[in-house]
Amino acid sequence: MSAATDTKQDRINLRLKHSAKQALERAAGFEGKTVSNFILTSALAHAEKTIHEHEVMSLNNRDAEAFFDALAKPIRFNKKLAAAFEEHDQRVTSK
């Protein structure tokens, strides 16, 4: 869908102190944006940063190598692991 046909349908309303509104209006003015556009672009940038921090794992070379080595090794079932799987099968009813 192009930007011209992608209509805005959702809405967010918020209440804020007068001083907060003034600060937003001032900042939006410095960037030549409307308050709505300033809030939206700022909130989306922060949302993307937050999502990235929670969904992306960065490892240094040593840790990345240890991680991939662990993935490449065959699984060795010991008694504790087998017991954990058995307990899981008993507790979880939906599969």
PDB file of N, CA, C and O in Angstrom:
ATOM      1  N   MET A   1       0.843  -1.170   0.000  1.00  0.00           N
ATOM      2  CA  MET A   1       0.000   0.000   0.000  1.00  0.00           C
ATOM      3  C   MET A   1       0.892   1.238   0.000  1.00  0.00           C
ATOM      4  O   MET A   1       1.830   1.314   0.793  1.00  0.00           O
ATOM      5  N   SER A   2       0.623   2.201  -0.863  1.00  0.00           N
ATOM      6  CA  SER A   2       1.439   3.398  -0.917  1.00  0.00           C
ATOM      7  C   SER A   2       1.079   4.342   0.217  1.00  0.00           C
ATOM      8  O   SER A   2       0.029   4.209   0.844  1.00  0.00           O
ATOM      9  N   ALA A   3       1.955   5.286   0.468  1.00  0.00           N
ATOM     10  CA  ALA A   3       1.727   6.242   1.553  1.00  0.00           C
ATOM     11  C   ALA A   3       0.477   7.081   1.295  1.00  0.00           C
ATOM     12  O   ALA A   3      -0.189   7.517   2.234  1.00  0.00           O
ATOM     13  N   ALA A   4       0.166   7.302   0.028  1.00  0.00           N
ATOM     14  CA  ALA A   4      -0.995   8.117  -0.311  1.00  0.00           C
ATOM     15  C   ALA A   4      -2.301   7.396   0.021  1.00  0.00           C
ATOM     16  O   ALA A   4      -3.289   8.036   0.380  1.00  0.00           O
ATOM     17  N   THR A   5      -2.310   6.084  -0.097  1.00  0.00           N
ATOM     18  CA  THR A   5      -3.546   5.343   0.164  1.00  0.00           C
ATOM     19  C   THR A   5      -3.584   4.724   1.556  1.00  0.00           C
ATOM     20  O   THR A   5      -4.616   4.190   1.965  1.00  0.00           O
ATOM     21  N   ASP A   6      -2.476   4.788   2.287  1.00  0.00           N
ATOM     22  CA  ASP A   6      -2.404   4.227   3.641  1.00  0.00           C
ATOM     23  C   ASP A   6      -2.941   5.273   4.622  1.00  0.00           C
ATOM     24  O   ASP A   6      -2.206   6.143   5.088  1.00  0.00           O
ATOM     25  N   THR A   7      -4.237   5.168   4.923  1.00  0.00           N
ATOM     26  CA  THR A   7      -4.862   6.177   5.772  1.00  0.00           C
ATOM     27  C   THR A   7      -4.602   5.891   7.237  1.00  0.00           C
ATOM     28  O   THR A   7      -4.480   4.742   7.660  1.00  0.00           O
ATOM     29  N   LYS A   8      -4.523   6.972   7.996  1.00  0.00           N
ATOM     30  CA  LYS A   8      -4.324   6.848   9.435  1.00  0.00           C
ATOM     31  C   LYS A   8      -5.675   6.562  10.069  1.00  0.00           C
ATOM     32  O   LYS A   8      -6.635   7.305   9.866  1.00  0.00           O
ATOM     33  N   GLN A   9      -5.745   5.479  10.839  1.00  0.00           N
ATOM     34  CA  GLN A   9      -7.008   5.093  11.437  1.00  0.00           C
ATOM     35  C   GLN A   9      -6.943   5.029  12.953  1.00  0.00           C
ATOM     36  O   GLN A   9      -7.957   5.241  13.618  1.00  0.00           O
ATOM     37  N   ASP A  10      -5.786   4.745  13.508  1.00  0.00           N
ATOM     38  CA  ASP A  10      -5.675   4.595  14.956  1.00  0.00           C
ATOM     39  C   ASP A  10      -5.293   5.906  15.604  1.00  0.00           C
ATOM     40  O   ASP A  10      -4.688   6.785  14.991  1.00  0.00           O
ATOM     41  N   ARG A  11      -5.669   6.004  16.871  1.00  0.00           N
ATOM     42  CA  ARG A  11      -5.493   7.251  17.586  1.00  0.00           C
ATOM     43  C   ARG A  11      -4.991   6.969  18.992  1.00  0.00           C
ATOM     44  O   ARG A  11      -5.374   5.968  19.597  1.00  0.00           O
ATOM     45  N   ILE A  12      -4.152   7.826  19.511  1.00  0.00           N
ATOM     46  CA  ILE A  12      -3.711   7.762  20.905  1.00  0.00           C
ATOM     47  C   ILE A  12      -3.944   9.133  21.511  1.00  0.00           C
ATOM     48  O   ILE A  12      -3.519  10.151  20.964  1.00  0.00           O
ATOM     49  N   ASN A  13      -4.617   9.148  22.636  1.00  0.00           N
ATOM     50  CA  ASN A  13      -4.838  10.397  23.361  1.00  0.00           C
ATOM     51  C   ASN A  13      -4.075  10.334  24.675  1.00  0.00           C
ATOM     52  O   ASN A  13      -3.969   9.272  25.290  1.00  0.00           O
ATOM     53  N   LEU A  14      -3.543  11.478  25.105  1.00  0.00           N
ATOM     54  CA  LEU A  14      -2.874  11.498  26.391  1.00  0.00           C
ATOM     55  C   LEU A  14      -3.084  12.836  27.073  1.00  0.00           C
ATOM     56  O   LEU A  14      -3.276  13.870  26.433  1.00  0.00           O
ATOM     57  N   ARG A  15      -3.042  12.779  28.380  1.00  0.00           N
ATOM     58  CA  ARG A  15      -3.133  13.998  29.180  1.00  0.00           C
ATOM     59  C   ARG A  15      -1.759  14.302  29.728  1.00  0.00           C
ATOM     60  O   ARG A  15      -1.019  13.393  30.106  1.00  0.00           O
ATOM     61  N   LEU A  16      -1.414  15.571  29.774  1.00  0.00           N
ATOM     62  CA  LEU A  16      -0.112  15.951  30.265  1.00  0.00           C
ATOM     63  C   LEU A  16      -0.168  17.324  30.917  1.00  0.00           C
ATOM     64  O   LEU A  16      -1.113  18.089  30.724  1.00  0.00           O
ATOM     65  N   LYS A  17       0.853  17.610  31.682  1.00  0.00           N
ATOM     66  CA  LYS A  17       0.944  18.917  32.331  1.00  0.00           C
ATOM     67  C   LYS A  17       1.181  19.988  31.270  1.00  0.00           C
ATOM     68  O   LYS A  17       1.743  19.728  30.206  1.00  0.00           O
ATOM     69  N   HIS A  18       0.743  21.176  31.590  1.00  0.00           N
ATOM     70  CA  HIS A  18       0.897  22.296  30.661  1.00  0.00           C
ATOM     71  C   HIS A  18       2.370  22.504  30.304  1.00  0.00           C
ATOM     72  O   HIS A  18       2.701  22.777  29.151  1.00  0.00           O
ATOM     73  N   SER A  19       3.247  22.374  31.292  1.00  0.00           N
ATOM     74  CA  SER A  19       4.677  22.578  31.043  1.00  0.00           C
ATOM     75  C   SER A  19       5.221  21.521  30.078  1.00  0.00           C
ATOM     76  O   SER A  19       6.090  21.820  29.260  1.00  0.00           O
ATOM     77  N   ALA A  20       4.719  20.299  30.170  1.00  0.00           N
ATOM     78  CA  ALA A  20       5.153  19.248  29.243  1.00  0.00           C
ATOM     79  C   ALA A  20       4.689  19.565  27.827  1.00  0.00           C
ATOM     80  O   ALA A  20       5.430  19.367  26.864  1.00  0.00           O
ATOM     81  N   LYS A  21       3.456  20.061  27.706  1.00  0.00           N
ATOM     82  CA  LYS A  21       2.944  20.430  26.383  1.00  0.00           C
ATOM     83  C   LYS A  21       3.774  21.558  25.790  1.00  0.00           C
ATOM     84  O   LYS A  21       4.092  21.541  24.601  1.00  0.00           O
ATOM     85  N   GLN A  22       4.123  22.533  26.612  1.00  0.00           N
ATOM     86  CA  GLN A  22       4.936  23.649  26.128  1.00  0.00           C
ATOM     87  C   GLN A  22       6.305  23.163  25.646  1.00  0.00           C
ATOM     88  O   GLN A  22       6.812  23.629  24.626  1.00  0.00           O
ATOM     89  N   ALA A  23       6.895  22.229  26.381  1.00  0.00           N
ATOM     90  CA  ALA A  23       8.198  21.701  25.985  1.00  0.00           C
ATOM     91  C   ALA A  23       8.095  20.957  24.653  1.00  0.00           C
ATOM     92  O   ALA A  23       8.970  21.085  23.796  1.00  0.00           O
ATOM     93  N   LEU A  24       7.028  20.184  24.485  1.00  0.00           N
ATOM     94  CA  LEU A  24       6.833  19.463  23.220  1.00  0.00           C
ATOM     95  C   LEU A  24       6.620  20.434  22.066  1.00  0.00           C
ATOM     96  O   LEU A  24       7.177  20.252  20.984  1.00  0.00           O
ATOM     97  N   GLU A  25       5.824  21.449  22.297  1.00  0.00           N
ATOM     98  CA  GLU A  25       5.590  22.449  21.251  1.00  0.00           C
ATOM     99  C   GLU A  25       6.883  23.161  20.878  1.00  0.00           C
ATOM    100  O   GLU A  25       7.139  23.404  19.699  1.00  0.00           O
ATOM    101  N   ARG A  26       7.692  23.495  21.864  1.00  0.00           N
ATOM    102  CA  ARG A  26       8.959  24.186  21.617  1.00  0.00           C
ATOM    103  C   ARG A  26       9.908  23.290  20.822  1.00  0.00           C
ATOM    104  O   ARG A  26      10.504  23.731  19.839  1.00  0.00           O
ATOM    105  N   ALA A  27      10.046  22.033  21.248  1.00  0.00           N
ATOM    106  CA  ALA A  27      10.936  21.105  20.557  1.00  0.00           C
ATOM    107  C   ALA A  27      10.458  20.844  19.130  1.00  0.00           C
ATOM    108  O   ALA A  27      11.267  20.797  18.203  1.00  0.00           O
ATOM    109  N   ALA A  28       9.157  20.676  18.953  1.00  0.00           N
ATOM    110  CA  ALA A  28       8.605  20.452  17.615  1.00  0.00           C
ATOM    111  C   ALA A  28       8.908  21.649  16.722  1.00  0.00           C
ATOM    112  O   ALA A  28       9.256  21.490  15.552  1.00  0.00           O
ATOM    113  N   GLY A  29       8.774  22.842  17.279  1.00  0.00           N
ATOM    114  CA  GLY A  29       9.064  24.052  16.521  1.00  0.00           C
ATOM    115  C   GLY A  29      10.514  24.119  16.064  1.00  0.00           C
ATOM    116  O   GLY A  29      10.797  24.535  14.940  1.00  0.00           O
ATOM    117  N   PHE A  30      11.434  23.708  16.937  1.00  0.00           N
ATOM    118  CA  PHE A  30      12.847  23.703  16.564  1.00  0.00           C
ATOM    119  C   PHE A  30      13.111  22.783  15.374  1.00  0.00           C
ATOM    120  O   PHE A  30      13.992  23.055  14.558  1.00  0.00           O
ATOM    121  N   GLU A  31      12.354  21.705  15.277  1.00  0.00           N
ATOM    122  CA  GLU A  31      12.547  20.753  14.177  1.00  0.00           C
ATOM    123  C   GLU A  31      11.608  21.007  13.002  1.00  0.00           C
ATOM    124  O   GLU A  31      11.635  20.266  12.019  1.00  0.00           O
ATOM    125  N   GLY A  32      10.784  22.036  13.090  1.00  0.00           N
ATOM    126  CA  GLY A  32       9.868  22.357  11.998  1.00  0.00           C
ATOM    127  C   GLY A  32       8.782  21.313  11.813  1.00  0.00           C
ATOM    128  O   GLY A  32       8.316  21.086  10.696  1.00  0.00           O
ATOM    129  N   LYS A  33       8.379  20.678  12.904  1.00  0.00           N
ATOM    130  CA  LYS A  33       7.358  19.638  12.850  1.00  0.00           C
ATOM    131  C   LYS A  33       6.141  20.067  13.634  1.00  0.00           C
ATOM    132  O   LYS A  33       6.204  20.962  14.477  1.00  0.00           O
ATOM    133  N   THR A  34       5.022  19.407  13.340  1.00  0.00           N
ATOM    134  CA  THR A  34       3.856  19.586  14.193  1.00  0.00           C
ATOM    135  C   THR A  34       4.118  18.822  15.483  1.00  0.00           C
ATOM    136  O   THR A  34       4.977  17.942  15.531  1.00  0.00           O
ATOM    137  N   VAL A  35       3.374  19.163  16.525  1.00  0.00           N
ATOM    138  CA  VAL A  35       3.534  18.454  17.793  1.00  0.00           C
ATOM    139  C   VAL A  35       3.216  16.973  17.602  1.00  0.00           C
ATOM    140  O   VAL A  35       3.931  16.109  18.110  1.00  0.00           O
ATOM    141  N   SER A  36       2.147  16.688  16.873  1.00  0.00           N
ATOM    142  CA  SER A  36       1.780  15.289  16.637  1.00  0.00           C
ATOM    143  C   SER A  36       2.896  14.537  15.926  1.00  0.00           C
ATOM    144  O   SER A  36       3.246  13.424  16.319  1.00  0.00           O
ATOM    145  N   ASN A  37       3.455  15.137  14.885  1.00  0.00           N
ATOM    146  CA  ASN A  37       4.524  14.480  14.136  1.00  0.00           C
ATOM    147  C   ASN A  37       5.771  14.339  14.998  1.00  0.00           C
ATOM    148  O   ASN A  37       6.444  13.311  14.937  1.00  0.00           O
ATOM    149  N   PHE A  38       6.091  15.348  15.796  1.00  0.00           N
ATOM    150  CA  PHE A  38       7.246  15.276  16.688  1.00  0.00           C
ATOM    151  C   PHE A  38       7.087  14.144  17.692  1.00  0.00           C
ATOM    152  O   PHE A  38       8.011  13.359  17.901  1.00  0.00           O
ATOM    153  N   ILE A  39       5.905  14.060  18.317  1.00  0.00           N
ATOM    154  CA  ILE A  39       5.655  13.001  19.297  1.00  0.00           C
ATOM    155  C   ILE A  39       5.722  11.631  18.627  1.00  0.00           C
ATOM    156  O   ILE A  39       6.334  10.707  19.163  1.00  0.00           O
ATOM    157  N   LEU A  40       5.097  11.497  17.463  1.00  0.00           N
ATOM    158  CA  LEU A  40       5.072  10.213  16.771  1.00  0.00           C
ATOM    159  C   LEU A  40       6.468   9.761  16.385  1.00  0.00           C
ATOM    160  O   LEU A  40       6.840   8.620  16.658  1.00  0.00           O
ATOM    161  N   THR A  41       7.253  10.633  15.753  1.00  0.00           N
ATOM    162  CA  THR A  41       8.597  10.225  15.331  1.00  0.00           C
ATOM    163  C   THR A  41       9.492   9.933  16.529  1.00  0.00           C
ATOM    164  O   THR A  41      10.290   8.997  16.492  1.00  0.00           O
ATOM    165  N   SER A  42       9.366  10.720  17.582  1.00  0.00           N
ATOM    166  CA  SER A  42      10.174  10.485  18.779  1.00  0.00           C
ATOM    167  C   SER A  42       9.784   9.178  19.453  1.00  0.00           C
ATOM    168  O   SER A  42      10.651   8.398  19.846  1.00  0.00           O
ATOM    169  N   ALA A  43       8.493   8.937  19.590  1.00  0.00           N
ATOM    170  CA  ALA A  43       8.015   7.714  20.242  1.00  0.00           C
ATOM    171  C   ALA A  43       8.382   6.483  19.421  1.00  0.00           C
ATOM    172  O   ALA A  43       8.781   5.465  19.986  1.00  0.00           O
ATOM    173  N   LEU A  44       8.253   6.557  18.099  1.00  0.00           N
ATOM    174  CA  LEU A  44       8.615   5.417  17.251  1.00  0.00           C
ATOM    175  C   LEU A  44      10.108   5.114  17.323  1.00  0.00           C
ATOM    176  O   LEU A  44      10.506   3.949  17.352  1.00  0.00           O
ATOM    177  N   ALA A  45      10.935   6.157  17.352  1.00  0.00           N
ATOM    178  CA  ALA A  45      12.382   5.936  17.463  1.00  0.00           C
ATOM    179  C   ALA A  45      12.706   5.243  18.788  1.00  0.00           C
ATOM    180  O   ALA A  45      13.519   4.320  18.828  1.00  0.00           O
ATOM    181  N   HIS A  46      12.074   5.685  19.858  1.00  0.00           N
ATOM    182  CA  HIS A  46      12.309   5.064  21.159  1.00  0.00           C
ATOM    183  C   HIS A  46      11.756   3.642  21.183  1.00  0.00           C
ATOM    184  O   HIS A  46      12.374   2.748  21.761  1.00  0.00           O
ATOM    185  N   ALA A  47      10.611   3.428  20.566  1.00  0.00           N
ATOM    186  CA  ALA A  47      10.017   2.085  20.506  1.00  0.00           C
ATOM    187  C   ALA A  47      10.937   1.127  19.757  1.00  0.00           C
ATOM    188  O   ALA A  47      11.151   0.000  20.205  1.00  0.00           O
ATOM    189  N   GLU A  48      11.480   1.558  18.627  1.00  0.00           N
ATOM    190  CA  GLU A  48      12.382   0.707  17.851  1.00  0.00           C
ATOM    191  C   GLU A  48      13.638   0.374  18.649  1.00  0.00           C
ATOM    192  O   GLU A  48      14.124  -0.756  18.604  1.00  0.00           O
ATOM    193  N   LYS A  49      14.160   1.352  19.377  1.00  0.00           N
ATOM    194  CA  LYS A  49      15.341   1.123  20.218  1.00  0.00           C
ATOM    195  C   LYS A  49      15.025   0.110  21.314  1.00  0.00           C
ATOM    196  O   LYS A  49      15.818  -0.797  21.568  1.00  0.00           O
ATOM    197  N   THR A  50      13.878   0.257  21.960  1.00  0.00           N
ATOM    198  CA  THR A  50      13.473  -0.649  23.029  1.00  0.00           C
ATOM    199  C   THR A  50      13.275  -2.068  22.495  1.00  0.00           C
ATOM    200  O   THR A  50      13.719  -3.035  23.112  1.00  0.00           O
ATOM    201  N   ILE A  51      12.612  -2.187  21.358  1.00  0.00           N
ATOM    202  CA  ILE A  51      12.399  -3.504  20.747  1.00  0.00           C
ATOM    203  C   ILE A  51      13.740  -4.145  20.416  1.00  0.00           C
ATOM    204  O   ILE A  51      13.951  -5.328  20.686  1.00  0.00           O
ATOM    205  N   HIS A  52      14.636  -3.377  19.838  1.00  0.00           N
ATOM    206  CA  HIS A  52      15.961  -3.891  19.484  1.00  0.00           C
ATOM    207  C   HIS A  52      16.695  -4.389  20.721  1.00  0.00           C
ATOM    208  O   HIS A  52      17.304  -5.459  20.689  1.00  0.00           O
ATOM    209  N   GLU A  53      16.645  -3.629  21.811  1.00  0.00           N
ATOM    210  CA  GLU A  53      17.326  -4.021  23.048  1.00  0.00           C
ATOM    211  C   GLU A  53      16.784  -5.327  23.620  1.00  0.00           C
ATOM    212  O   GLU A  53      17.519  -6.067  24.273  1.00  0.00           O
ATOM    213  N   HIS A  54      15.510  -5.614  23.380  1.00  0.00           N
ATOM    214  CA  HIS A  54      14.900  -6.819  23.933  1.00  0.00           C
ATOM    215  C   HIS A  54      14.932  -8.009  22.987  1.00  0.00           C
ATOM    216  O   HIS A  54      14.815  -9.152  23.429  1.00  0.00           O
ATOM    217  N   GLU A  55      15.088  -7.761  21.707  1.00  0.00           N
ATOM    218  CA  GLU A  55      15.025  -8.850  20.737  1.00  0.00           C
ATOM    219  C   GLU A  55      16.370  -9.237  20.131  1.00  0.00           C
ATOM    220  O   GLU A  55      16.486 -10.299  19.520  1.00  0.00           O
ATOM    221  N   VAL A  56      17.378  -8.401  20.289  1.00  0.00           N
ATOM    222  CA  VAL A  56      18.670  -8.659  19.665  1.00  0.00           C
ATOM    223  C   VAL A  56      19.703  -8.959  20.740  1.00  0.00           C
ATOM    224  O   VAL A  56      19.806  -8.249  21.740  1.00  0.00           O
ATOM    225  N   MET A  57      20.459 -10.014  20.519  1.00  0.00           N
ATOM    226  CA  MET A  57      21.522 -10.370  21.447  1.00  0.00           C
ATOM    227  C   MET A  57      22.854 -10.161  20.736  1.00  0.00           C
ATOM    228  O   MET A  57      23.094 -10.725  19.669  1.00  0.00           O
ATOM    229  N   SER A  58      23.704  -9.355  21.330  1.00  0.00           N
ATOM    230  CA  SER A  58      25.023  -9.110  20.761  1.00  0.00           C
ATOM    231  C   SER A  58      26.065  -9.818  21.612  1.00  0.00           C
ATOM    232  O   SER A  58      26.071  -9.693  22.836  1.00  0.00           O
ATOM    233  N   LEU A  59      26.939 -10.558  20.960  1.00  0.00           N
ATOM    234  CA  LEU A  59      27.989 -11.287  21.659  1.00  0.00           C
ATOM    235  C   LEU A  59      29.350 -10.860  21.126  1.00  0.00           C
ATOM    236  O   LEU A  59      29.503 -10.547  19.945  1.00  0.00           O
ATOM    237  N   ASN A  60      30.323 -10.854  22.011  1.00  0.00           N
ATOM    238  CA  ASN A  60      31.679 -10.622  21.527  1.00  0.00           C
ATOM    239  C   ASN A  60      32.141 -11.907  20.839  1.00  0.00           C
ATOM    240  O   ASN A  60      31.441 -12.919  20.887  1.00  0.00           O
ATOM    241  N   ASN A  61      33.302 -11.876  20.204  1.00  0.00           N
ATOM    242  CA  ASN A  61      33.773 -13.031  19.421  1.00  0.00           C
ATOM    243  C   ASN A  61      33.911 -14.286  20.268  1.00  0.00           C
ATOM    244  O   ASN A  61      33.531 -15.373  19.833  1.00  0.00           O
ATOM    245  N   ARG A  62      34.451 -14.146  21.473  1.00  0.00           N
ATOM    246  CA  ARG A  62      34.658 -15.313  22.339  1.00  0.00           C
ATOM    247  C   ARG A  62      33.329 -15.942  22.722  1.00  0.00           C
ATOM    248  O   ARG A  62      33.172 -17.160  22.647  1.00  0.00           O
ATOM    249  N   ASP A  63      32.357 -15.107  23.139  1.00  0.00           N
ATOM    250  CA  ASP A  63      31.052 -15.629  23.535  1.00  0.00           C
ATOM    251  C   ASP A  63      30.277 -16.199  22.346  1.00  0.00           C
ATOM    252  O   ASP A  63      29.578 -17.204  22.475  1.00  0.00           O
ATOM    253  N   ALA A  64      30.408 -15.550  21.191  1.00  0.00           N
ATOM    254  CA  ALA A  64      29.730 -16.060  19.993  1.00  0.00           C
ATOM    255  C   ALA A  64      30.284 -17.429  19.610  1.00  0.00           C
ATOM    256  O   ALA A  64      29.532 -18.330  19.239  1.00  0.00           O
ATOM    257  N   GLU A  65      31.592 -17.574  19.703  1.00  0.00           N
ATOM    258  CA  GLU A  65      32.204 -18.869  19.376  1.00  0.00           C
ATOM    259  C   GLU A  65      31.747 -19.948  20.357  1.00  0.00           C
ATOM    260  O   GLU A  65      31.452 -21.071  19.949  1.00  0.00           O
ATOM    261  N   ALA A  66      31.687 -19.612  21.645  1.00  0.00           N
ATOM    262  CA  ALA A  66      31.226 -20.584  22.654  1.00  0.00           C
ATOM    263  C   ALA A  66      29.764 -20.953  22.404  1.00  0.00           C
ATOM    264  O   ALA A  66      29.388 -22.116  22.545  1.00  0.00           O
ATOM    265  N   PHE A  67      28.948 -19.983  22.038  1.00  0.00           N
ATOM    266  CA  PHE A  67      27.536 -20.227  21.754  1.00  0.00           C
ATOM    267  C   PHE A  67      27.377 -21.187  20.571  1.00  0.00           C
ATOM    268  O   PHE A  67      26.643 -22.171  20.660  1.00  0.00           O
ATOM    269  N   PHE A  68      28.062 -20.898  19.474  1.00  0.00           N
ATOM    270  CA  PHE A  68      27.929 -21.745  18.283  1.00  0.00           C
ATOM    271  C   PHE A  68      28.561 -23.120  18.490  1.00  0.00           C
ATOM    272  O   PHE A  68      28.082 -24.111  17.939  1.00  0.00           O
ATOM    273  N   ASP A  69      29.624 -23.184  19.274  1.00  0.00           N
ATOM    274  CA  ASP A  69      30.201 -24.491  19.612  1.00  0.00           C
ATOM    275  C   ASP A  69      29.199 -25.332  20.390  1.00  0.00           C
ATOM    276  O   ASP A  69      29.058 -26.528  20.139  1.00  0.00           O
ATOM    277  N   ALA A  70      28.508 -24.708  21.331  1.00  0.00           N
ATOM    278  CA  ALA A  70      27.498 -25.431  22.114  1.00  0.00           C
ATOM    279  C   ALA A  70      26.363 -25.921  21.220  1.00  0.00           C
ATOM    280  O   ALA A  70      25.849 -27.020  21.426  1.00  0.00           O
ATOM    281  N   LEU A  71      25.973 -25.134  20.247  1.00  0.00           N
ATOM    282  CA  LEU A  71      24.914 -25.556  19.319  1.00  0.00           C
ATOM    283  C   LEU A  71      25.359 -26.721  18.439  1.00  0.00           C
ATOM    284  O   LEU A  71      24.556 -27.584  18.085  1.00  0.00           O
ATOM    285  N   ALA A  72      26.627 -26.738  18.093  1.00  0.00           N
ATOM    286  CA  ALA A  72      27.133 -27.754  17.174  1.00  0.00           C
ATOM    287  C   ALA A  72      27.359 -29.097  17.856  1.00  0.00           C
ATOM    288  O   ALA A  72      27.381 -30.130  17.187  1.00  0.00           O
ATOM    289  N   LYS A  73      27.526 -29.101  19.164  1.00  0.00           N
ATOM    290  CA  LYS A  73      27.792 -30.354  19.873  1.00  0.00           C
ATOM    291  C   LYS A  73      26.517 -31.181  19.964  1.00  0.00           C
ATOM    292  O   LYS A  73      25.429 -30.635  20.149  1.00  0.00           O
ATOM    293  N   PRO A  74      26.649 -32.494  19.835  1.00  0.00           N
ATOM    294  CA  PRO A  74      25.455 -33.331  19.993  1.00  0.00           C
ATOM    295  C   PRO A  74      24.961 -33.293  21.442  1.00  0.00           C
ATOM    296  O   PRO A  74      25.738 -33.120  22.381  1.00  0.00           O
ATOM    297  N   ILE A  75      23.664 -33.457  21.588  1.00  0.00           N
ATOM    298  CA  ILE A  75      23.056 -33.429  22.925  1.00  0.00           C
ATOM    299  C   ILE A  75      23.377 -34.737  23.636  1.00  0.00           C
ATOM    300  O   ILE A  75      23.218 -35.825  23.082  1.00  0.00           O
ATOM    301  N   ARG A  76      23.827 -34.602  24.862  1.00  0.00           N
ATOM    302  CA  ARG A  76      24.076 -35.781  25.680  1.00  0.00           C
ATOM    303  C   ARG A  76      23.051 -35.780  26.801  1.00  0.00           C
ATOM    304  O   ARG A  76      23.068 -34.913  27.675  1.00  0.00           O
ATOM    305  N   PHE A  77      22.155 -36.765  26.766  1.00  0.00           N
ATOM    306  CA  PHE A  77      21.120 -36.870  27.786  1.00  0.00           C
ATOM    307  C   PHE A  77      21.714 -37.506  29.038  1.00  0.00           C
ATOM    308  O   PHE A  77      22.245 -38.616  28.990  1.00  0.00           O
ATOM    309  N   ASN A  78      21.620 -36.800  30.145  1.00  0.00           N
ATOM    310  CA  ASN A  78      21.994 -37.405  31.408  1.00  0.00           C
ATOM    311  C   ASN A  78      20.705 -37.640  32.204  1.00  0.00           C
ATOM    312  O   ASN A  78      19.616 -37.336  31.717  1.00  0.00           O
ATOM    313  N   LYS A  79      20.818 -38.166  33.392  1.00  0.00           N
ATOM    314  CA  LYS A  79      19.630 -38.501  34.181  1.00  0.00           C
ATOM    315  C   LYS A  79      18.793 -37.270  34.505  1.00  0.00           C
ATOM    316  O   LYS A  79      17.565 -37.330  34.461  1.00  0.00           O
ATOM    317  N   LYS A  80      19.441 -36.156  34.830  1.00  0.00           N
ATOM    318  CA  LYS A  80      18.697 -34.936  35.170  1.00  0.00           C
ATOM    319  C   LYS A  80      17.909 -34.416  33.967  1.00  0.00           C
ATOM    320  O   LYS A  80      16.754 -34.013  34.107  1.00  0.00           O
ATOM    321  N   LEU A  81      18.521 -34.425  32.806  1.00  0.00           N
ATOM    322  CA  LEU A  81      17.833 -33.948  31.606  1.00  0.00           C
ATOM    323  C   LEU A  81      16.666 -34.865  31.264  1.00  0.00           C
ATOM    324  O   LEU A  81      15.579 -34.388  30.940  1.00  0.00           O
ATOM    325  N   ALA A  82      16.879 -36.162  31.332  1.00  0.00           N
ATOM    326  CA  ALA A  82      15.801 -37.110  31.052  1.00  0.00           C
ATOM    327  C   ALA A  82      14.657 -36.932  32.049  1.00  0.00           C
ATOM    328  O   ALA A  82      13.486 -36.994  31.674  1.00  0.00           O
ATOM    329  N   ALA A  83      14.999 -36.710  33.323  1.00  0.00           N
ATOM    330  CA  ALA A  83      13.968 -36.488  34.349  1.00  0.00           C
ATOM    331  C   ALA A  83      13.208 -35.195  34.078  1.00  0.00           C
ATOM    332  O   ALA A  83      11.996 -35.134  34.286  1.00  0.00           O
ATOM    333  N   ALA A  84      13.902 -34.173  33.620  1.00  0.00           N
ATOM    334  CA  ALA A  84      13.249 -32.896  33.308  1.00  0.00           C
ATOM    335  C   ALA A  84      12.265 -33.060  32.155  1.00  0.00           C
ATOM    336  O   ALA A  84      11.159 -32.523  32.202  1.00  0.00           O
ATOM    337  N   PHE A  85      12.660 -33.797  31.127  1.00  0.00           N
ATOM    338  CA  PHE A  85      11.746 -34.055  30.011  1.00  0.00           C
ATOM    339  C   PHE A  85      10.536 -34.864  30.472  1.00  0.00           C
ATOM    340  O   PHE A  85       9.410 -34.598  30.051  1.00  0.00           O
ATOM    341  N   GLU A  86      10.764 -35.821  31.310  1.00  0.00           N
ATOM    342  CA  GLU A  86       9.669 -36.641  31.835  1.00  0.00           C
ATOM    343  C   GLU A  86       8.704 -35.787  32.648  1.00  0.00           C
ATOM    344  O   GLU A  86       7.486 -35.904  32.506  1.00  0.00           O
ATOM    345  N   GLU A  87       9.250 -34.937  33.491  1.00  0.00           N
ATOM    346  CA  GLU A  87       8.401 -34.047  34.297  1.00  0.00           C
ATOM    347  C   GLU A  87       7.626 -33.097  33.408  1.00  0.00           C
ATOM    348  O   GLU A  87       6.449 -32.831  33.655  1.00  0.00           O
ATOM    349  N   HIS A  88       8.269 -32.586  32.382  1.00  0.00           N
ATOM    350  CA  HIS A  88       7.607 -31.700  31.424  1.00  0.00           C
ATOM    351  C   HIS A  88       6.414 -32.405  30.785  1.00  0.00           C
ATOM    352  O   HIS A  88       5.320 -31.847  30.703  1.00  0.00           O
ATOM    353  N   ASP A  89       6.640 -33.650  30.331  1.00  0.00           N
ATOM    354  CA  ASP A  89       5.573 -34.410  29.687  1.00  0.00           C
ATOM    355  C   ASP A  89       4.391 -34.639  30.632  1.00  0.00           C
ATOM    356  O   ASP A  89       3.242 -34.682  30.192  1.00  0.00           O
ATOM    357  N   GLN A  90       4.667 -34.784  31.905  1.00  0.00           N
ATOM    358  CA  GLN A  90       3.602 -35.003  32.889  1.00  0.00           C
ATOM    359  C   GLN A  90       2.833 -33.720  33.187  1.00  0.00           C
ATOM    360  O   GLN A  90       1.618 -33.745  33.385  1.00  0.00           O
ATOM    361  N   ARG A  91       3.553 -32.593  33.217  1.00  0.00           N
ATOM    362  CA  ARG A  91       2.916 -31.314  33.586  1.00  0.00           C
ATOM    363  C   ARG A  91       2.183 -30.651  32.434  1.00  0.00           C
ATOM    364  O   ARG A  91       1.125 -30.056  32.639  1.00  0.00           O
ATOM    365  N   VAL A  92       2.720 -30.741  31.238  1.00  0.00           N
ATOM    366  CA  VAL A  92       2.152 -30.028  30.086  1.00  0.00           C
ATOM    367  C   VAL A  92       1.137 -30.922  29.403  1.00  0.00           C
ATOM    368  O   VAL A  92       1.444 -32.021  28.941  1.00  0.00           O
ATOM    369  N   THR A  93      -0.090 -30.405  29.355  1.00  0.00           N
ATOM    370  CA  THR A  93      -1.158 -31.203  28.766  1.00  0.00           C
ATOM    371  C   THR A  93      -1.442 -30.810  27.317  1.00  0.00           C
ATOM    372  O   THR A  93      -1.940 -31.631  26.547  1.00  0.00           O
ATOM    373  N   SER A  94      -1.137 -29.582  26.937  1.00  0.00           N
ATOM    374  CA  SER A  94      -1.407 -29.153  25.554  1.00  0.00           C
ATOM    375  C   SER A  94      -0.107 -29.212  24.760  1.00  0.00           C
ATOM    376  O   SER A  94       0.923 -28.689  25.185  1.00  0.00           O
ATOM    377  N   LYS A  95      -0.174 -29.847  23.623  1.00  0.00           N
ATOM    378  CA  LYS A  95       1.006 -29.970  22.767  1.00  0.00           C
ATOM    379  C   LYS A  95       0.671 -29.583  21.351  1.00  0.00           C
ATOM    380  O   LYS A  95       1.539 -29.622  20.479  1.00  0.00           O
TER     381      LYS A  95
END
